[in-house]
Amino acid sequence: MKENRKFSRYKAILHFAVKNQKTSFNCISYDISKCGVSFLTPEDLILKEKVSISYPPIKFIREGFITSEAVIPNYPKMKKYGVEFEKHMSHEEVIDFLKASETTN
């Protein structure tokens, strides 16, 4: 089945922070696009929940909503979430994320 996406997704493995109304925690990004990010975490989040994503090394902070959830088959305690940003990333911000991902891997 072909996915219809507005923007290309790029692999970007980075440690960043997620904050919701209850708590703040670190997670690992899986991929990014101009309109959002997916990440892995053992935390339980709620679909449509508003969260804040931050990555201090490039001074990135963006709010968005949890739009997808998936279980990782080989790691039952981990979940993969997708966040759609309220404000899309600029091309430069995507490049900054990709450069940061290259230097941390």
Secondary structure, DSSP 8 states (H G I E B T S, - for coil): -----SS--EE---EEEEE-SS-EEEEEEEEEETTEEEEEESS---TT-EEEEEEGGGTEEEEEEEEEEEEETTEEEEEEEEEEESS---HHHHHHHHHHHHHH-
